[in-house]
Amino acid sequence: MPESHDTGTAAARAPDTAVTVIGAGPVGLALALDLARRGIPVRVVERDEKRFQGSRAKGIQPRTLEVLDDLGLADAARAAGGAYPPMGLHVGPFTKAWQMHATAPDSIGTPYPDVLLLPQYATTALLHDAVERMGVRVDFGARAVEITQDEEGCTVRLEDGRVLGSRYVVGADGGSSTVRKAAGIAFEGTTDGTDRMILVDAVVDGLSRDHWHVWPRPRGRSIAACPLPGDDGRFQIMIKIRRDDPVDLTGPALAALLRRRAGASLTLRDITWTSVFRPNIRLAERYRNGRLLLCGDAAHVHTPAGAQGLNTGVQDAHNLGWKLQQVLAGADDTLLDSYERERRPVAAQVLGRSTELYEGLRRTRPGGLTRGPDEHQLGISYFGGPLAPADAPRTANLRCGDRAPDAALPVATERTTETAETAGVAGRKGTAEATGSASRLFDLYRGPHFTALAFGAGAATALDRLPWPPGGVPLRRHTALTHTRPRTTDEAALLTAYGITEDTIVLVRPDGYIGDIVHTADAAGDGNGTAGRAASPGAAAIARLTPR
């Protein structure tokens, strides 16, 4: 991207890119990848000299795996990761074993029902490589020291003297976010300086890899070791220390500490990363100030319990990417306000849950170490928010703002798709083609577009006349079924998953949530099956925020 060494304001010089992302962790990289695949010029700057090498956040929740599926990375993530091993609580000569993470029920409609064990360095590597394949290079060793904005754009001044201009700046730069400070946004919460934990990535000889080992110890000095995926025998080791305990991160000192607390026969070697963790519980007062926005830890920091922080941040990015595309294409700027209004309540709820789980970790009891559906994040809904009015139409079991579940597509169904280029032209058919490669709904949703699904013959007819602006995020139309009474088991499962009892069009947002529901029988009076959409509060919310 072009850059400058001048000292002009953002208004005095044209921005040289659309979006500057500050921070190249999983959240910043996920946003950059989403923007790049949308054709949005994006730059990523990272203050560190190289990408993060520690395991830190290692649990990828089912909902985040769905996001990675949309970004085309779910298979690679599962290949690089593995299943969580059972917990093994060592008490004297006995070991109590149990499965920490529950599997999501079939009724939730996801191809990823289990939490994936994937260390943060592997998640970062997957996203970084994908971003580079899109032609975006991360600018490592680039520390932002000043960020300003005006009505025309933003200016980022780097420590090395460079000046970067862009329309928007997104801070994905962690709890000490430079972007948040520049935006003047308060970061409310607490940091417990008395509660500390040493984190170590290393090989441990003499320790089996079939359990996540936990050794409870008195006076807050427990220790745990989780085997990480890969052939190098590496563990993430968590060592609780009290306020007055000395901290020595040298190899001999850590090896001695492991032997003293876990077993004299264990040998610690090949340390690749160490850190001292203090639990932070904080939430940004706002997610936006004008052209400056916050994502991930810049907006919310959590305890490590429940594997929620990284997952919530990546989902922030997924929510924000398509909205930035719409606004850059000419949609009302207030669409970006919906980002905060949808995502901040999620972060507040997650903060409460992760704090509760962390208290369970303090007690080291099996009940406090068990994770269930609340942590999967599959139940998140934006119902009642700015893009999902509570009075919008609904089906038997789905509302506007709810997550769109996956389901198998019946093999015998006649289906058509539209190219992205023609999908933006209202009332005009795109290139019809067989969709043999689409065996599930998630196959249709994958990509940077809205999806309109028709159930029933009347809905299929109305689908072709569904109005859509030519700019911004494209629309793809698909007839899921030409009838609403099931004839096969697969059809019954599909109709049940979406609660379909009459001719209906379901509009799915690019981030996988329901944008609108139209019962086409309600529109019969206008002769072309479009009045129902125009009358829908959900449609009105979407229409107000699409490019003019």
N, C-alpha and C positions, 0 to 999 in steps of 0.2 A: 504494500500500500504506500502511496505517497506520504511524505512526512515533511516537516518544516522545522527550521530553527528560528523562525521569526517570533516576535512577541505580541502579535496582534490578537485581538479577542476573537471568539467564535464568529461573531457577526461580521468581522472585518475580512474574513477569508472563507471561501467555500469549504464545507466539510469534505474531507477526502475519502470518507467511508460512511456507511449508514449507521453502523453500531460498533462501538468499542466495548469489548468485554474485558474487565479487569479481573484477572484470576484464572488460572488454567488447571484448577482442580476438576473433579467430575462434574460439578454443577456448571462452571463456566464453559467447559468443553461440550457438555450436552447442549447448552444454549447455542454455542457457536456452530455445532453440527446441524442443529435444526435450522438455524438461519441460513447457513451455507446451502443446504439442500433446497431451500426456498428461493435461491438466487439472490439473497440479500448480502451485499458487501459487508463483511465483518472482519474486525481485527481483534486478536487476543494478545494481551500483554500480561506477563507474569513476572513478579519481582524476584523469584528464586531463579538460580542459574540452570536448573534442570527440573524435570518433572518429579513429583513426589515418589519416594521409594519405600514408604512405610505401609504396614498392613492396616493400621488404625481402624476405619470403618470397614467391616468385613461381611456384613449381612445385606444381601440384596432381596428386598421384599417382593412378593408376587406382583404388586402393582407397578413397581419399578421395572421388573422384568417385562411387563407389558409395554412400558415406555421404550425400553431397549428394543423390543420387537418392532415397534413403530419406526425406530431409527435403524432397523436392519442389523442389530447387534446381539439379539437374544441368543442365537445359536452359538456365536463366538463366546459370549459370556458363560454359557453353560459348559462349553468345552474347556474354558480356562478355570472354572470353579468346580465345586463339588457339593455333595450333600453335607449338612451339618452332622457331625458325629454325636452320639448320645452323650449326655453329661455323665461324669463319673465322680461322685462325691466320696473322697477318701477320708474315712474316720477310723483311725487305728489300722488294724489289719483288714478291715471291711471296705468294700466299695459299693455304694448305692448308685445304680444306673437308671436313667430315665431319658426319654426323648424330650428335648427342650422345646422344639418348635412343632406346632400342630400343622397338619395339612389342611388347606382350604377345602371346603365341601364342594362336591360336584355342582351343586345348585348355583354356585357363585358365577360359573361360566368363565373360567380362565384356563388356558393351556399351561399355566405356570403355578400350580397349587402349593409349591414348597419354597421356603426361603433358600436362597443360594448362598453358599459360603464362597465369597470372592473377595480377597484382600484389596484394599483401596488402591495399591500400586497396580494391580491387574485391571481394575475398572478404569483407572486413569489411562493406562496404556491402550486399552481398547478404544476409548473415546478419542485419545490423542491421535492414534493412527488413522481413525476414521476421518477426523477433521483434516489431517494432512492429505488424505486421499481426495478430499473435496477442494484442495488447492489453497487451504488456509494454513499458514505457518504461525506457530506460537512464538512470540517475541519474548524469549526468556531473558532474565537479568534486566528487565525493564521496570523500574520502580516508579510508580506515579507519585509525584510530590505535590501536585496542585491540580484541582479539577474545577473548572468554572463553566457556567452556562449562561445563555441568553435566549431570546426568542427564536434565533435561527439555528442554534446548535450548541455543541459542547467543545471545550478545549481541555486536553489532558497534557500537562507538562511532566516530562520524565526527568529523572535525576541526571541523566546524561545530557540534558539540554534540548532534547527533541520536543517538538510541539505537535500534537496529534489532534485533528479535528474530526468530529462525527456528529450525526444528527442526535444520537442517544448514547449514553454511557450506562452500562449495567455493571454493578459491583457484585462480583462473585468472589470477593477477596477476603473472606473469612471474618472471624469475630472482631478483629481489629480493623475492619474495612476502612480504607481511605475514602472510598466513594460515599459511604454512610456519613462519615465525618464532614466531607465536603458538602453534603446535602443538608447538614444540620439536623439530622434525625436522631432522636434520643434512642438509647439502647437499654431498655429497662430490665432489671433483674438482679441476680446475685452471682457472686463467685465465692465458693467455699474454699478458702485457703488452708483450712485445717484438714481437708480430705484430699489426699494425694495418692497417685498410683503411677508406678513405673511401668512403661510398656516397652517390650523388647521383642524384636524379630530375630530368632536364632535357631540353630540346630540343637536339639537336646538328645544326647546319647543315653540309652537306657530307659527311655520312656515310650510306651506303646502309642501308636497313632490311631487306635480304635475308639478313643474317648476324648472328650474335652475334660481334662483333669482339673479338679478343684480340691484344694487342701484348706479347709477352714482352720484358722488359727486365732488364738485369743488376742484381745486388745487391738482388734482392727488390723491384723497383719496376715490376712489370708493371701493365697497365691493360686493362680490358675494358669493352665497352658492349653491352648487350642491348636490342634494340628492344622496347618494351612495346606491348601491344594498344591500339588506339584511333586516332582520327584526328588527335591533336594532335602526333604525331611525337616522342613522349617516349621516352627511353632510361633504363635503369638503368645507371649508370656506376660501376665498381668500380676504385678506385685503391689499389694496395698501397703502403704507406709503411713505412719502417724506424723503429726506435725513436727515432732522433735526428732524424728529419725533422720540420720544423715543420708544424703543422696550421693552415691558414687556410681557413675555409669560406665566405669572401666570394666573390661572383660573379666579380670580376676575377681573383682568385688561382686559383680552380678552372679558369677558362677558360684562363689561362696555363699551368697544369699539364697540361691536356689537350693543348694545342697542342705543348708541349714533348715529351710522351711519345708522342703518337699521330699528330700531323700538323699542320703549320702552317696548313693550309687549313681546319681544323675550327673552328667557332664554337659556344661553349656559351652558352645563354640560357634564360630562363624557368625558373629553378630553383624547384622546388616542395618539395623535401625534401632534407636532408643528415643524415648521421650518421657517427660514427666507430665502427667495429666492432672488437672484440677477441674472439678465439675463446674461448668458454667450453665446457668439457666437464664437466658435473656431473649427478649423479643423486641424487635424494632417498633417504634411508635407508628411509623408509616413505612410503606414499601416504595414510595415514590415522592420525589420533589421535582416537579417539572420534567426535565429530560434525563434526570438521574434516577435509576431504579436499582433495587436490591434483590438478590437471589441467594438462596442457601444460607450458610452460616453468617453472611453479612446481615441477614434479616432475622435469623433465629439460631440460637445455639442450645444444644441439648446435652443431657447426660448421655453416656454411651449405651445405656440399657435399652434393649428392645430393637436395636438397629434401626433408628428412626431418622437421624439427622441427615445423612447423605441422601437417603431415599426421599425425604421431604424436599430437599434442595433440588434434586433432579426433576421432581415433579413440578416444582416452581418453574424451572426452565421450560418444561414442556407446555405449561400454561401460558407462558409469556411469549414464546417464539412466534406463534401464528398471529397474536395480537399486534406485535411489532410489525409484522408483514402487512396487516390490514391498515394500520395507521400510516405506515410509509407509503402505501398505495393510495391514501386519501381518505381513509375512514376517520370518523370523529375521534379526536385525541382522547376523549373520555373513555374510550375502550380500554386504555391503559389503567384507568382507575379500577376497572373490574378485576384486574390482576390482584391488587391488594385485597379487594373485598371478597374475592374467592379464596385466596391462598392464606391470608393472615389468620382467619379463624381456624384453618386446618393446623397451622403451626402452633397456635395457642392450645388446641386440644392435644396435639402430639407432645408438647412440652409437659402438660399435666400428666400424661400417661407415662412418658419416659422417666419423669421424676418419681412417680409411684413405683415403677419397676426398679429404679436404682435403690430405693429404700429396701426392696426385697433382696437386692444383692448384698446390702450391708448385713442382713441377717443370715445369709447363706443357707436358706431353706429351699427345698425343692419347689414348694409352692411359689416362692418369689423368683424362681429361676425358670419358670415355664412361660412360654409365649403362645398366644393364640390368635384368633381372627382379628382382634383389635390392632395388632401390629402389622397385618398384611396390607393395610391401607386400601383394600378393595371396596370398602364401604364408604369411602369419601364421596360426598355429593355436594353440588353447588345449588341445590334446590332452594328456592327462595331468594337467591342472589340477584345481581343486576342483569344477568343474561338468562335467568331461569325463574320467571315470575311464578309465585305460588298458585296463581289462578290459571296457568297455562294448561292445555289439555294433557291428559296422561293416558297410559294404557292400564291394563289390569295390575301390572306390577312395576312400571317404570314411569318416572316423572322427568320433566325437563331438569337438567343439572345432574341427573344420576349417571354413573358410569355405564357405558354401553357394554354389555357382556358379550363374550364370544359364544359362538354356536356353529355347529356343522351346517354347511349348505347342502340341501338335498341334491343328489346327483342328477335327478331327472328334471330339475327346475330349468326353465328357459331363462337365461340371464343375458344382460347386455352391460357393457361398460362404455364410458365415454372418455375420449382423450382430454387431457387437461386443457388443451388449447380451445376446444369447442365447448367444453363444459361451462365456460363462463358466459356463453351467449344464451340469453333467456329464450326458451321456446324452440331451440334448435337442437336436433339430435346430433350426437357425436358419432364417431366411428364405432359401429356395432361389431362386436367380436365375441367369440366363445370365450368363457372365462374358466376353462378347464383347470388352470393353475390355482384358481381360488376355491379351495375346499372348505374354508371357514370364513366367518365374518371378518376376523382379524386380517385375513389376506386382503380383503377389500379396503379395510381402514388404513392399512399400512401405507404411509406416505404423507406428504404435506398438504392434504386436501380435506375439504368437507365431503361427507358421503350422505347421499339421500337414498334411503331404502324404501322400496314400495312393497306392501303386502296387500294382495288382492287386485283384481282386474281394474277396478275403478281407480285405485291408487297408481297402478302402472300407467294408465292413460294420463292421469294428472301429473305424473312425474316428468313427462317430456315438456310440460308447460310451466314447470316450476321456475319462477323468475330468479335470475342470479346476475350480479354485476359482472362486467367483463374484466375488471381489474382485481387485484388482491388475491386472496386464497381461492383457488379454483374449486368447483363442485364436480363430483363424480356421482352419476345416477345409476342405480342398480335395482332391478326387479328381483326381490328375494323369492317371492311366491306370487302366482297369479290367482290364488284362492286363499281363503282364511279358515277353511275347514281341513284339518290334516288328513292325508291319505296314507302316509307312511309314518314309521316311528321317528325318522329324522325330521320330517315336517312338523310333527307334534312337538318335538323338543325345541325346534326353532321358534314356533309360535308361542310356546310356553315361556321360553327365555325372555321374549319381548312383550309378553302379555297381550298378544294380538287377538282380538275377538271380532274385528270389523276392518274394512278397507282403511289402511293407515299408511302414511308416509312418516318415517322417522329420520330426522336430520341429525347426523353425528358430527360433532365438532372435530377438528384436527387433533385435539388432545384426548379424544376417546370418550367424551361426555355428551349426553343428549342435549342438542341445541334447540330442537323443536319437535313437536308431535302434532300431526295433522290427521284428523279423521275425515277422509274425503267425502263421506256421506253428508257431513255438515256443510259441504260446499256445493251440493247438487244444484242449487238454485242459479248458479252463475253460468252454467252450461259448459264450463271448461275445467272445472275441478280446481280452481285456484283461490276462490273466495275464502275458503276455510283457512288457508295459510295466511291470507291477509288479515283475517280476524283474530288469529291466534296471538295471545300476549307473548308467547315465546318467539314467534316469527317477528313480531314488532320489535322485540329487544334485539334480535339479530339484524333486522333491517336498518335500525337506527345506527348500527355500528359497522356497516359494510361500506366500502368505498363508493363515493358518488361518481 
